Amino acid sequence: MTDFIEVEGLYTALAGANVTARAGSKVTARAGAKVTAWAGAYVVALAGANVTAWAGSYVTAWDGSEVTAWAGATVYARAGSDVSARAGSKVVALAGAKVVALAGANVTALDGANVTARAGSDVSALAGATVVARAGSDVVARAGSYVTAWDGSEVIAWAGAYVVAWDGATVTYR
């Protein structure tokens, strides 16, 4: 455990944080956070967060969240969420959400949602929803719904819905 205070503008690490910061990264780490930052990454890690940030990624991690951010990903992770974000993806994960976001996916996952998003998909998942979104699909999933969306499909699923959408399908299930 190391306590650092603003060493050459690269990082600020306090309260027992463990930080490895390289290649022009900027890190602020507090309250037992563990951070590894590479290649110009920007990281704010609080409350026991564990962050690995690569390739110009931007990460804000709170409350014991686990984050791996690659290739310019932007991640906001709170409340024990677990996020792996790659290839320019954008993720907001709260309340214990689990997210894997690839290839420029845009994901908002709340309340314990579990999301796998690929290939430019756009997903909003709430209240324990489980979503697998591929190939540019657009999904809104709420209230414990389960959604698998393929090939540019558009899905709105509410209230425990179970939806599988293929080949550009548009589905609204309430």
Secondary structure, 3 states (H helix, E strand, C coil): CCCEEEECCCEEECCCCEEEECCCCEEEECCCCEEEECCCCEEEECCCCEEEECCCCEEEECCCCEEEECCCCEEEECCCCEEEECCCCEEEECCCCEEEECCCCEEEECCCCEEEECCCCEEEECCCCEEEECCCCEEEECCCCEEEECCCCEEEECCCCEEEECCCCEEEEC
